Amino acid sequence: MAIPAAAAWPAGRLGEALVAVTERLLPQRRAPHLQDPPSDIGDGPALAGFVEDAAYQLGLEVEPVDARVATVRGLLMEGGPVLVAHPGSGSGPSQFLLLLACDRRARVAEVLGADRRIYRLAAAEIDAWLDDEKRGPAGEAFAGFASAVGLAARDQERTRRILGGAVGPARATVGWALHPAAGRLAERFQQAGASRVVGTALVSYLVGFALMVGSWWLLGAAALQGHLERGWLWAWGMLLLTFVACRGSGAWAAGRLAVQVGGLVRERLLEGILRLPADEVRVKGVGHLLGTVLEADALDALARTGGPLLLADSFQFGFGAVVLLLGAAPILHLALLVGWLLLAAGLVRRLYRRLLDWADARLALTDELVETMVGYRTLVAQQPAAQQQEGEDRGLSVYGRKQAALDSEMARLSVLLPRGWLVLGVAALVPGFAAGTAQSTALAVSLGGVLMVYLAFRRVAIATGPGLAAALLGWRRTRPLFEAASQKLESAENVAVLPNEVDEASAGRRGLLVGRDVSFSYPGRLDPVLRGCHIEIHRRQRILIEGASGSGKSTLGALLCGLRQPSGGLLLLGGFDHHSLRPERWRQRAAGVPQSHENHILSAPLLFNIAMARRWPPSGEDEHEIEAICRELGLSDLIARMPAGLQQMVGDSGWQLSQGERSRVCVARALLQQADLRVLDESFATLDPETMDQVLECVVRRSETLVVVSHA
């Protein structure tokens, strides 16, 4: 059957389509109204930008799908929904499908239609809709080829798609996978169903402790009263078996909870790492950040071991207090328990301080080691051999002292806390036992309560206390990462959704980039680098910014291309500030080439390093443009020398590039980015005059609006 007209969304209702899918994915959230894009939005950056901005504001995450050889099975392999466009022709796609799910055999797919109804359509018909080339001359030619070579019918479709992807079809399908955005940690905890696991663990531990206390009370009462019969033993055994089952259920729930919490914590840490400000990464250095990442293991360890043990210890202290209240010295034992718990809290606090000092020393040692390894050549060249190890010796000495203090605190905690309680708990029974006023049953109950609390204190001293202190330390180290990951959640509602790339700056009614009273101060510095800066850049302008070293010209360039945000004033790109446009969209529209010491080359193929600003893998059209840019920048000889050409591995573990070559690769990367503005910060400093003229000519010819930062 053919696809009904109402099952497809027109391009002019794309915003409504995204709102409709949001209402299905997040029914508890009220989706805001979105302005629909124009029907001729095309299939380039304008369409991708609209979908990304709209999804960001709606609380969704989008992932582009490479649909060059797409089928319903491939698109929905990792779940739906998936927004996929008809290949279209001319200016771009005019219709979209919202694929929700498909059956196990991928024969029938559910589609959310433009009338908000669910359509069940044949997957083969959707595949034909996504790739209508087989209905035209190309499809007829392939059918004749398949018939001539005797290709089986079940293999024809797969072969045709593979061949079509290899030669690069003229019209590739455009699509995006849609998922709910990562919410706050508590929300994600709830969505993962962890609350049910917590409830299971709590009930299992509570029932387990109650059964354990009841079993030993039953056995002790029967033995002390002198009628230990077979029925009492059977009842005692059944209680113990039930206790084992409850404890096993609680351990399973605690383990599952640990896996879920550990996974959520690591996801949030990864999000925070990717959202750290560039200045913070640059200032702290790789050694400090490596130590911070290592501290995250303490949080994971608490989730796997310390968390469940802390829960079990809390229950055991509670049941122990109840048992002691039923014993021979309830008031004295309760007072001792409260006092010993306060002592335990104080010892754990002291352990945390010692652990904090030790971690600072370890982090400093790690930082020193990594930075020394990175700059070892400079160290050897600038310092005498006798002084090269002084920093390491001092760090090791401080680390040794902190380690000894930590070991002493651990020994004090493990010895004093459990054994001290055992001695005092038994001593509290001596007066009643010596006076003969305490009954034997009450003495037995009190002794059982003392032993129960002793086991809890022993676990606190050996595992739970150190684990909790390490987790607190890990939280203190990784808290900036959690805060960085939460910034997106707070600003999503203020993001502007651009219907297309034509804004007031494009229409010529205002400057492309306008700054009024812009100021910028680095963290920890009182004097601003920039103060009261006014700037207005219009399209097709060529601007040169000159100044002496330290005058703030590089800082201004970083502000223009979105690498930094102003501390004060107003800076608009196309009429939108950073909060409305999003830092990612700002950097898409304003490409920057930093100074030579920040021209980072990844250990990857040269093609990947240049094509980072385009969708990967690049199309045949993109590769032709990359080759043309490299030729204009004078990189043809370099590519010719490489055994694998553009596919040659470069970077630290590959082909070593000179500073001038690295600079030109970064310039090529910026030129390939379809940006409105390009900012080059002393990008020609490492080039000889002849090469600089060649590069400058290429940059001016290929840049609509250009800002060059240079020394006076």
C-alpha positions as CSV (number, residue, x, y, z in Angstrom):
1,M,0.0,0.0,0.0
2,A,1.1,3.6,-0.6
3,I,1.9,6.0,2.2
4,P,-1.2,8.1,3.0
5,A,-0.8,11.8,2.5
6,A,-1.7,12.5,6.2
7,A,1.1,10.2,7.4
8,A,3.8,12.7,6.2
9,W,4.6,16.1,7.7
10,P,5.2,18.9,5.3
11,A,8.4,21.0,5.9
12,G,6.3,24.0,6.8
13,R,4.9,22.0,9.9
14,L,8.2,20.7,11.1
15,G,8.0,22.6,14.4
16,E,4.6,21.1,15.1
17,A,6.0,17.6,14.3
18,L,8.7,18.0,16.9
19,V,6.2,19.3,19.5
20,A,4.0,16.2,18.7
21,V,6.8,13.8,19.3
22,T,7.8,15.6,22.5
23,E,4.3,15.2,23.9
24,R,4.7,11.4,23.4
25,L,8.2,11.1,24.8
26,L,7.7,13.6,27.7
27,P,3.9,13.5,28.5
28,Q,4.6,15.2,31.9
29,R,6.2,18.2,30.4
30,R,4.3,20.9,28.6
31,A,5.9,21.5,25.3
32,P,6.3,25.2,24.3
33,H,5.0,26.5,21.0
34,L,7.5,26.6,18.2
35,Q,7.6,28.7,15.1
36,D,7.5,26.5,12.0
37,P,10.3,26.9,9.4
38,P,9.6,28.1,5.9
39,S,8.6,25.3,3.4
40,D,11.8,26.0,1.3
41,I,14.2,25.6,4.2
42,G,16.3,23.1,2.2
43,D,18.4,20.2,3.5
44,G,21.6,22.0,4.5
45,P,22.8,23.7,7.7
46,A,19.6,25.7,8.0
47,L,17.5,22.5,8.4
48,A,19.9,20.9,10.8
49,G,20.2,24.1,12.9
50,F,16.4,24.4,13.2
51,V,16.0,20.7,14.3
52,E,18.9,21.0,16.8
53,D,17.7,24.3,18.3
54,A,14.0,23.1,18.5
55,A,15.0,19.8,20.1
56,Y,17.2,21.6,22.6
57,Q,14.3,23.9,23.7
58,L,11.9,21.0,23.8
59,G,14.1,18.9,26.1
60,L,15.2,16.4,23.4
61,E,18.5,15.2,22.2
62,V,19.1,14.7,18.5
63,E,21.6,12.5,16.8
64,P,22.0,12.7,13.0
65,V,21.6,9.4,11.2
66,D,23.5,8.5,8.1
67,A,20.6,7.5,5.9
68,R,22.5,7.1,2.6
69,V,21.6,3.4,2.6
70,A,18.9,3.7,5.3
71,T,16.1,1.3,5.9
72,V,13.4,1.2,8.5
73,R,15.3,-1.6,10.3
74,G,18.5,0.4,10.3
75,L,16.9,3.7,11.4
76,L,15.0,2.1,14.3
77,M,17.8,-0.3,15.3
78,E,18.4,1.6,18.5
79,G,14.8,2.6,19.1
80,G,12.7,5.5,18.0
81,P,11.4,7.9,17.3
82,V,13.3,9.0,14.2
83,L,12.5,12.0,12.1
84,V,13.4,11.2,8.5
85,A,13.0,13.4,5.4
86,H,12.0,12.5,1.9
87,P,15.1,12.8,-0.3
88,G,13.2,15.5,-2.4
89,S,14.8,17.5,-5.1
90,G,15.7,21.0,-5.9
91,S,15.9,23.1,-2.7
92,G,15.5,20.2,-0.4
93,P,13.0,17.8,1.2
94,S,9.4,18.8,1.4
95,Q,8.0,16.0,3.5
96,F,9.0,14.2,6.7
97,L,8.1,11.0,8.5
98,L,8.1,10.4,12.2
99,L,9.0,6.7,12.7
100,L,8.0,5.5,16.2
101,A,8.8,1.8,16.2
102,C,8.7,-1.4,14.2
103,D,7.9,-5.1,14.9
104,R,10.5,-7.7,15.5
105,R,10.9,-8.7,11.9
106,A,10.9,-5.0,10.7
107,R,8.0,-5.6,8.4
108,V,5.6,-3.1,9.8
109,A,6.4,0.3,11.2
110,E,4.4,2.7,13.3
111,V,4.3,6.3,12.0
112,L,3.0,9.4,13.8
113,G,1.0,11.2,11.1
114,A,0.4,14.9,10.6
115,D,-3.2,14.4,11.9
116,R,-1.7,13.0,15.2
117,R,-2.9,9.5,14.3
118,I,-0.7,6.3,14.4
119,Y,-0.3,4.6,11.0
120,R,1.0,1.1,10.6
121,L,2.8,1.0,7.3
122,A,4.7,-1.6,5.5
123,A,8.5,-1.2,6.0
124,A,9.1,-2.0,2.3
125,E,6.9,0.9,1.3
126,I,8.6,3.3,3.6
127,D,12.0,2.1,2.3
128,A,10.8,2.9,-1.2
129,W,9.6,6.3,-0.1
130,L,13.0,7.0,1.4
131,D,14.8,6.0,-1.7
132,D,12.6,6.8,-4.7
133,E,15.6,6.5,-7.1
134,K,14.6,2.9,-7.8
135,R,11.4,4.1,-9.4
136,G,13.3,6.3,-11.9
137,P,15.8,5.5,-14.7
138,A,18.5,4.5,-12.2
139,G,16.1,1.9,-10.7
140,E,15.2,0.6,-14.1
141,A,18.9,0.3,-15.1
142,F,19.6,-1.7,-11.9
143,A,16.7,-4.0,-12.4
144,G,18.0,-4.8,-15.9
145,F,21.5,-5.4,-14.4
146,A,20.1,-7.7,-11.7
147,S,18.1,-9.7,-14.2
148,A,21.1,-10.1,-16.5
149,V,23.4,-11.4,-13.8
150,G,20.7,-13.6,-12.2
151,L,20.7,-11.8,-8.8
152,A,18.1,-13.3,-6.4
153,A,15.2,-11.1,-5.5
154,R,15.9,-11.2,-1.8
155,D,19.4,-9.9,-2.5
156,Q,18.6,-7.2,-5.0
157,E,17.5,-4.5,-2.6
158,R,20.6,-4.9,-0.4
159,T,22.9,-4.9,-3.4
160,R,21.3,-1.9,-4.9
161,R,21.6,0.1,-1.7
162,I,25.3,-0.9,-1.3
163,L,26.1,0.1,-4.8
164,G,24.2,3.3,-4.4
165,G,26.1,4.2,-1.3
166,A,29.4,3.4,-2.9
167,V,28.9,5.7,-5.8
168,G,27.4,8.4,-3.6
169,P,23.7,9.1,-4.6
170,A,22.9,12.6,-5.6
171,R,20.2,12.9,-2.9
172,A,20.9,11.4,0.5
173,T,18.2,10.9,3.0
174,V,18.4,13.3,6.0
175,G,17.3,12.1,9.4
176,W,17.6,12.5,13.2
177,A,17.1,10.1,16.1
178,L,15.2,11.8,18.9
179,H,15.6,11.0,22.6
180,P,14.7,12.7,25.9
181,A,17.5,14.9,27.0
182,A,19.4,14.0,30.1
183,G,17.5,15.5,33.0
184,R,18.7,16.3,36.5
185,L,20.3,13.4,38.3
186,A,17.2,12.8,40.5
187,E,15.0,12.7,37.4
188,R,17.2,10.3,35.6
189,F,17.4,8.2,38.8
190,Q,13.6,8.1,38.8
191,Q,13.3,7.3,35.1
192,A,15.7,4.4,35.4
193,G,13.4,2.8,37.9
194,A,15.9,3.0,40.7
195,S,13.3,4.1,43.3
196,R,11.7,0.6,43.0
197,V,15.1,-1.0,43.6
198,V,15.6,1.2,46.6
199,G,12.3,0.1,48.0
200,T,13.1,-3.5,47.4
201,A,16.4,-3.1,49.2
202,L,14.9,-1.3,52.2
203,V,12.1,-3.9,52.7
204,S,14.5,-6.8,52.3
205,Y,17.0,-5.4,54.8
206,L,14.3,-4.5,57.3
207,V,12.6,-7.9,57.1
208,G,15.9,-9.7,57.2
209,F,17.1,-8.0,60.4
210,A,13.7,-8.6,62.0
211,L,13.9,-12.3,61.1
212,M,17.4,-12.6,62.4
213,V,16.5,-11.0,65.7
214,G,13.4,-13.1,65.9
215,S,15.3,-16.4,65.2
216,W,17.9,-15.8,67.9
217,W,15.3,-14.6,70.4
218,L,13.3,-17.8,69.7
219,L,16.3,-20.0,70.2
220,G,17.6,-18.1,73.3
221,A,14.2,-18.1,75.0
222,A,13.7,-21.8,74.4
223,A,17.2,-22.7,75.7
224,L,16.9,-20.6,78.8
225,Q,13.5,-21.9,79.7
226,G,14.6,-25.4,79.3
227,H,12.2,-26.7,76.6
228,L,14.3,-26.8,73.5
229,E,12.2,-29.2,71.5
230,R,12.3,-30.3,67.8
231,G,9.4,-27.9,66.9
232,W,11.4,-24.9,68.3
233,L,14.4,-26.0,66.2
234,W,12.3,-26.3,63.1
235,A,10.9,-22.8,63.7
236,W,14.4,-21.4,64.2
237,G,15.6,-23.1,61.0
238,M,12.7,-21.7,59.0
239,L,13.3,-18.2,60.3
240,L,17.0,-18.5,59.3
241,L,16.2,-19.7,55.8
242,T,13.8,-16.9,55.3
243,F,16.4,-14.5,56.6
244,V,18.9,-15.8,54.0
245,A,16.3,-15.3,51.2
246,C,15.6,-11.8,52.3
247,R,19.3,-11.0,52.6
248,G,19.9,-12.4,49.1
249,S,17.1,-10.2,47.8
250,G,18.5,-7.2,49.5
251,A,22.0,-7.9,48.1
252,W,20.7,-8.3,44.6
253,A,18.7,-5.0,44.8
254,A,21.8,-3.2,46.3
255,G,24.0,-4.5,43.5
256,R,21.6,-3.5,40.8
257,L,21.2,-0.1,42.5
258,A,25.0,0.3,42.5
259,V,25.2,-0.4,38.8
260,Q,22.5,2.1,38.0
261,V,23.8,4.8,40.2
262,G,27.4,4.3,39.0
263,G,26.3,4.5,35.4
264,L,24.3,7.6,35.9
265,V,27.1,9.3,37.8
266,R,29.6,8.5,35.1
267,E,27.3,9.8,32.4
268,R,26.9,13.1,34.2
269,L,30.6,13.4,34.7
270,L,31.2,12.8,31.0
271,E,28.6,15.5,30.2
272,G,30.3,17.9,32.6
273,I,33.8,17.2,31.1
274,L,32.5,18.1,27.7
275,R,30.9,21.3,29.0
276,L,33.8,22.6,31.0
277,P,34.8,26.2,29.9
278,A,37.9,26.2,27.7
279,D,39.7,28.6,30.0
280,E,39.3,26.3,32.9
281,V,40.7,23.3,31.0
282,R,43.6,25.5,29.7
283,V,44.5,26.9,33.2
284,K,44.2,23.7,35.2
285,G,46.3,21.6,32.9
286,V,46.1,17.9,31.9
287,G,47.6,16.7,35.1
288,H,45.1,18.3,37.4
289,L,42.2,17.1,35.3
290,L,43.6,13.6,35.2
291,G,43.6,13.6,39.0
292,T,40.0,14.8,39.1
293,V,38.9,12.0,36.8
294,L,40.6,9.5,39.1
295,E,38.7,10.8,42.1
296,A,35.5,9.9,40.3
297,D,36.4,6.2,41.1
298,A,35.7,6.9,44.8
299,L,32.0,7.7,43.9
300,D,31.7,4.6,41.9
301,A,33.3,2.5,44.7
302,L,30.8,4.0,47.2
303,A,27.9,3.0,44.9
304,R,29.2,-0.5,44.5
305,T,30.2,-1.3,48.1
306,G,30.0,1.6,50.6
307,G,26.4,2.6,49.7
308,P,24.8,-0.8,50.4
309,L,27.0,-1.3,53.5
310,L,26.0,2.1,54.8
311,L,22.4,1.1,54.4
312,A,22.9,-2.2,56.2
313,D,24.9,-0.6,59.0
314,S,22.1,1.9,59.6
315,F,19.5,-0.8,59.9
316,Q,21.8,-2.8,62.1
317,F,22.4,0.1,64.5
318,G,18.7,0.7,64.7
319,F,17.9,-3.0,65.5
320,G,20.8,-3.1,67.9
321,A,19.4,-0.1,69.8
322,V,16.0,-1.9,70.0
323,V,17.6,-5.0,71.3
324,L,19.6,-3.1,73.9
325,L,16.5,-1.4,75.1
326,L,15.0,-4.8,75.9
327,G,18.1,-6.0,77.8
328,A,19.5,-5.7,81.3
329,A,21.0,-2.1,81.1
330,P,18.8,-0.2,78.6
331,I,19.5,3.4,79.7
332,L,23.3,2.9,80.1
333,H,23.6,1.0,76.8
334,L,21.6,3.6,74.9
335,A,23.7,6.4,76.3
336,L,26.9,4.6,75.4
337,L,25.6,3.9,71.9
338,V,24.7,7.6,71.3
339,G,28.1,8.7,72.6
340,W,30.0,6.1,70.5
341,L,28.1,7.1,67.3
342,L,29.2,10.7,67.9
343,L,32.7,9.4,68.4
344,A,32.5,7.5,65.2
345,A,31.3,10.6,63.3
346,G,34.2,12.5,64.8
347,L,36.7,9.9,63.8
348,V,35.3,9.7,60.2
349,R,35.5,13.4,60.0
350,R,39.2,13.4,61.1
351,L,39.8,10.6,58.6
352,Y,38.2,12.8,55.9
353,R,40.5,15.7,56.7
354,R,43.6,13.4,56.6
355,L,42.3,11.9,53.3
356,L,41.8,15.4,51.9
357,D,45.4,16.4,52.8
358,W,46.7,13.1,51.3
359,A,44.6,13.6,48.1
360,D,46.0,17.1,47.7
361,A,49.5,15.8,47.9
362,R,48.7,13.0,45.5
363,L,47.0,15.3,43.1
364,A,50.0,17.7,43.2
365,L,52.4,14.8,42.6
366,T,50.3,13.6,39.7
367,D,50.1,17.1,38.2
368,E,53.9,17.5,38.6
369,L,54.6,14.1,37.0
370,V,52.3,14.6,34.0
371,E,53.5,18.2,33.4
372,T,57.1,17.1,33.7
373,M,56.5,14.3,31.2
374,V,54.9,16.6,28.7
375,G,57.6,19.3,29.0
376,Y,60.6,17.0,29.6
377,R,62.6,18.3,26.7
378,T,62.2,21.8,28.0
379,L,63.2,20.7,31.5
380,V,66.4,19.0,30.3
381,A,67.3,22.1,28.2
382,Q,66.7,24.7,30.9
383,Q,67.6,23.1,34.2
384,P,70.9,21.6,35.4
385,A,70.9,17.9,35.9
386,A,71.2,18.2,39.7
387,Q,68.0,20.3,40.0
388,Q,65.8,18.3,37.6
389,Q,64.5,16.0,40.4
390,E,64.0,18.6,43.1
391,G,60.3,19.1,42.5
392,E,59.7,15.3,42.5
393,D,61.7,14.8,45.7
394,R,59.7,17.5,47.5
395,G,56.4,16.1,46.3
396,L,57.3,12.6,47.4
397,S,58.4,13.9,50.8
398,V,55.1,15.7,51.4
399,Y,53.2,12.7,50.0
400,G,55.0,10.4,52.5
401,R,54.1,12.5,55.5
402,K,50.5,12.8,54.5
403,Q,50.4,9.0,53.9
404,A,51.8,8.3,57.3
405,A,49.2,10.6,59.0
406,L,46.4,8.9,57.0
407,D,47.6,5.4,58.0
408,S,47.6,6.4,61.7
409,E,44.1,7.7,61.5
410,M,42.9,4.5,59.8
411,A,44.5,2.4,62.5
412,R,42.9,4.5,65.2
413,L,39.5,4.2,63.6
414,S,39.8,0.4,63.0
415,V,41.0,-0.4,66.5
416,L,39.3,2.1,68.9
417,L,35.8,2.2,67.4
418,P,34.7,-1.5,67.4
419,R,36.9,-2.9,70.3
420,G,36.3,0.1,72.5
421,W,32.5,-0.4,72.1
422,L,32.8,-4.1,72.9
423,V,34.7,-3.5,76.1
424,L,32.4,-0.7,77.3
425,G,29.2,-2.6,76.2
426,V,30.2,-5.7,78.2
427,A,31.4,-3.6,81.2
428,A,28.0,-2.0,81.4
429,L,26.5,-5.4,82.3
430,V,28.9,-6.0,85.2
431,P,27.0,-4.1,87.9
432,G,23.7,-5.9,87.3
433,F,25.4,-9.3,87.0
434,A,27.5,-8.8,90.1
435,A,24.5,-7.6,92.2
436,G,22.4,-10.5,90.9
437,T,19.5,-8.1,89.9
438,A,19.7,-8.8,86.2
439,Q,17.8,-11.9,84.9
440,S,19.7,-14.3,82.7
441,T,17.3,-13.7,79.7
442,A,17.9,-10.0,79.9
443,L,21.7,-10.5,80.1
444,A,21.6,-12.7,77.0
445,V,19.5,-10.2,75.1
446,S,21.9,-7.3,76.1
447,L,24.9,-9.4,75.1
448,G,23.3,-10.1,71.7
449,G,22.7,-6.4,71.2
450,V,26.3,-5.5,72.1
451,L,27.6,-8.0,69.6
452,M,25.2,-6.8,66.9
453,V,26.3,-3.2,67.3
454,Y,30.0,-4.4,67.5
455,L,29.7,-5.9,64.1
456,A,28.2,-2.7,62.7
457,F,31.0,-0.6,64.2
458,R,33.5,-3.0,62.8
459,R,32.2,-2.6,59.3
460,V,32.1,1.2,59.8
461,A,35.8,1.1,60.8
462,I,37.0,-1.1,58.0
463,A,34.8,-0.4,55.0
464,T,31.9,2.1,55.4
465,G,33.8,4.9,57.1
466,P,36.7,5.0,54.7
467,G,34.4,4.6,51.8
468,L,32.2,7.4,52.9
469,A,35.2,9.7,53.5
470,A,36.6,8.8,50.0
471,A,33.1,9.5,48.5
472,L,32.9,12.9,50.1
473,L,36.4,13.7,48.8
474,G,35.4,12.5,45.3
475,W,32.3,14.6,45.4
476,R,34.3,17.7,46.3
477,R,36.7,17.1,43.4
478,T,34.0,16.3,40.8
479,R,31.4,18.8,41.9
480,P,32.5,21.3,39.2
481,L,31.8,18.7,36.6
482,F,28.3,18.1,37.9
483,E,27.7,21.8,37.9
484,A,28.9,22.2,34.4
485,A,26.6,19.4,33.2
486,S,23.6,21.2,34.8
487,Q,24.1,24.5,33.0
488,K,22.4,23.1,29.9
489,L,19.3,22.2,31.9
490,E,19.0,25.7,33.3
491,S,19.3,27.6,30.0
492,A,17.3,25.4,27.6
493,E,14.1,27.4,27.9
494,N,15.8,30.7,26.8
495,V,17.2,29.3,23.5
496,A,16.0,30.9,20.4
497,V,14.8,28.6,17.6
498,L,15.7,30.2,14.3
499,P,13.3,29.4,11.4
500,N,16.2,29.7,9.0
501,E,19.6,31.4,8.6
502,V,18.2,34.7,7.3
503,D,18.1,37.1,10.3
504,E,18.3,40.9,10.6
505,A,22.0,40.8,10.0
506,S,21.6,38.8,6.8
507,A,19.0,41.2,5.5
508,G,21.4,44.1,6.1
509,R,19.3,45.9,8.7
510,R,22.0,45.6,11.4
511,G,25.5,44.5,11.9
512,L,26.4,40.8,11.8
513,L,28.2,41.1,15.1
514,V,27.4,44.0,17.4
515,G,29.1,44.7,20.8
516,R,28.2,47.5,23.2
517,D,30.2,48.3,26.3
518,V,31.8,44.8,26.3
519,S,34.1,43.9,29.1
520,F,36.0,40.7,30.1
521,S,37.8,39.7,33.2
522,Y,39.7,36.5,33.8
523,P,38.8,34.5,37.0
524,G,40.9,35.6,39.9
525,R,41.9,39.0,38.4
526,L,40.5,42.3,39.5
527,D,41.5,44.4,36.4
528,P,39.5,43.6,33.3
529,V,41.4,42.8,30.1
530,L,38.7,44.6,28.1
531,R,36.6,47.5,29.3
532,G,33.9,49.5,27.5
533,C,34.6,47.9,24.1
534,H,32.3,48.8,21.2
535,I,32.4,46.9,18.0
536,E,30.1,46.5,14.9
537,I,31.0,44.1,12.1
538,H,28.8,44.0,8.9
539,R,28.7,41.3,6.3
540,R,31.4,41.2,3.6
541,Q,33.7,43.4,5.7
542,R,37.5,42.7,6.1
543,I,38.7,43.9,9.5
544,L,42.3,44.0,10.9
545,I,42.7,44.2,14.7
546,E,46.3,45.2,15.7
547,G,47.8,45.7,19.1
548,A,50.8,45.0,21.3
549,S,51.2,41.9,23.4
550,G,48.9,41.8,26.3
551,S,46.5,44.4,25.0
552,G,43.6,42.0,24.8
553,K,43.3,41.5,21.1
554,S,43.4,37.7,21.4
555,T,40.7,37.9,24.2
556,L,38.6,40.0,21.9
557,G,39.0,37.4,19.1
558,A,38.0,34.6,21.4
559,L,34.8,36.6,22.4
560,L,33.9,37.2,18.7
561,C,34.1,33.5,17.8
562,G,32.3,32.3,21.0
563,L,35.2,30.7,22.8
564,R,34.6,33.0,25.8
565,Q,31.6,34.9,27.0
566,P,31.8,38.6,28.0
567,S,31.8,39.4,31.7
568,G,29.7,42.6,31.1
569,G,28.0,44.5,28.3
570,L,26.1,43.2,25.3
571,L,27.5,41.1,22.4
572,L,25.0,40.0,19.7
573,L,25.6,37.7,16.7
574,G,22.8,38.1,14.2
575,G,20.7,39.8,16.8
576,F,21.0,37.0,19.5
577,D,23.2,36.8,22.6
578,H,25.1,33.8,23.8
579,H,22.2,32.5,26.0
580,S,19.6,32.8,23.2
581,L,21.9,31.4,20.4
582,R,23.6,28.7,22.5
583,P,27.5,28.5,22.5
584,E,27.4,25.6,20.0
585,R,25.4,27.5,17.5
586,W,27.5,30.6,18.0
587,R,30.7,28.7,17.2
588,Q,29.0,27.2,14.2
589,R,28.3,30.6,12.8
590,A,31.6,32.2,13.9
591,A,34.7,30.0,13.1
592,G,38.0,30.8,14.7
593,V,41.6,29.8,14.1
594,P,43.6,30.2,17.3
595,Q,47.3,31.0,17.8
596,S,49.9,28.4,16.8
597,H,50.3,26.9,20.3
598,E,46.6,26.1,20.4
599,N,46.4,24.5,16.9
600,H,45.4,21.1,18.1
601,I,45.7,18.2,15.7
602,L,44.0,15.0,16.8
603,S,45.6,11.6,16.3
604,A,43.4,10.7,13.3
605,P,43.4,10.9,9.5
606,L,44.2,14.2,8.0
607,L,40.8,14.2,6.3
608,F,39.1,13.9,9.7
609,N,41.1,16.8,11.1
610,I,40.1,19.0,8.2
611,A,36.5,17.8,7.9
612,M,35.6,18.2,11.6
613,A,33.3,21.1,10.8
614,R,31.2,19.0,8.3
615,R,29.2,15.9,8.8
616,W,31.3,12.7,9.0
617,P,31.9,10.8,6.8
618,P,32.2,13.6,4.2
619,S,30.3,13.3,1.0
620,G,32.1,13.1,-2.4
621,E,31.2,16.8,-2.9
622,D,32.9,17.7,0.5
623,E,36.0,15.7,-0.4
624,H,36.4,17.6,-3.7
625,E,36.1,20.9,-1.7
626,I,38.6,19.7,0.8
627,E,41.1,18.9,-1.9
628,A,40.5,22.3,-3.5
629,I,41.1,24.2,-0.2
630,C,44.3,22.2,0.5
631,R,45.6,23.0,-3.0
632,E,44.9,26.7,-2.5
633,L,46.6,26.6,0.9
634,G,49.7,25.0,-0.5
635,L,49.2,21.6,1.2
636,S,49.3,19.6,-2.0
637,D,53.0,18.7,-1.7
638,L,52.4,17.5,1.9
639,I,49.5,15.3,0.9
640,A,51.5,13.9,-2.1
641,R,54.4,12.9,0.3
642,M,52.0,11.1,2.6
643,P,51.6,7.3,1.7
644,A,47.9,7.4,2.4
645,G,47.2,10.9,1.2
646,L,44.3,12.5,3.0
647,Q,43.7,9.2,4.9
648,Q,47.2,9.4,6.5
649,M,47.2,9.4,10.3
650,V,48.6,12.6,11.7
651,G,49.2,13.9,15.2
652,D,51.3,12.6,18.1
653,S,51.0,8.9,17.0
654,G,51.1,9.6,13.3
655,W,52.7,11.8,10.7
656,Q,54.4,14.7,12.4
657,L,53.3,18.1,11.0
658,S,55.4,21.3,11.2
659,Q,54.0,24.4,12.9
660,G,53.3,26.0,9.5
661,E,51.5,22.8,8.3
662,R,49.5,22.6,11.5
663,S,48.5,26.2,11.1
664,R,47.3,25.7,7.5
665,V,45.4,22.5,8.5
666,C,43.5,24.6,11.1
667,V,42.8,27.3,8.5
668,A,41.5,24.7,6.1
669,R,39.2,23.4,8.9
670,A,37.8,26.9,9.4
671,L,37.3,27.5,5.7
672,L,35.4,24.3,5.3
673,Q,33.0,25.3,8.1
674,Q,30.0,27.0,6.6
675,A,30.3,30.1,8.9
676,D,29.1,33.7,8.6
677,L,32.3,35.1,10.3
678,R,35.9,33.9,10.5
679,V,38.4,35.1,13.1
680,L,42.1,34.4,12.5
681,D,44.2,35.1,15.6
682,E,47.9,35.5,14.4
683,S,47.4,32.4,12.2
684,F,50.1,33.6,9.8
685,A,52.9,34.0,12.4
686,T,54.5,30.6,11.5
687,L,54.4,31.0,7.7
688,D,57.1,32.4,5.4
689,P,56.1,35.5,3.4
690,E,55.4,33.6,0.2
691,T,53.2,31.0,1.9
692,M,51.5,33.7,3.9
693,D,50.5,35.6,0.7
694,Q,49.1,32.4,-0.7
695,V,47.1,31.5,2.4
696,L,45.8,35.0,2.9
697,E,44.6,35.1,-0.7
698,C,42.7,31.9,-0.2
699,V,41.2,33.0,3.1
700,V,40.0,36.4,1.7
701,R,38.5,34.8,-1.3
702,R,36.6,32.1,0.6
703,S,35.4,34.2,3.6
704,E,32.3,36.3,3.4
705,T,33.2,38.3,6.6
706,L,36.8,38.2,8.0
707,V,38.5,39.4,11.1
708,V,42.3,39.1,11.4
709,V,44.1,39.6,14.7
710,S,47.8,40.5,14.4
711,H,50.7,42.3,16.2
712,A,51.1,46.0,15.5
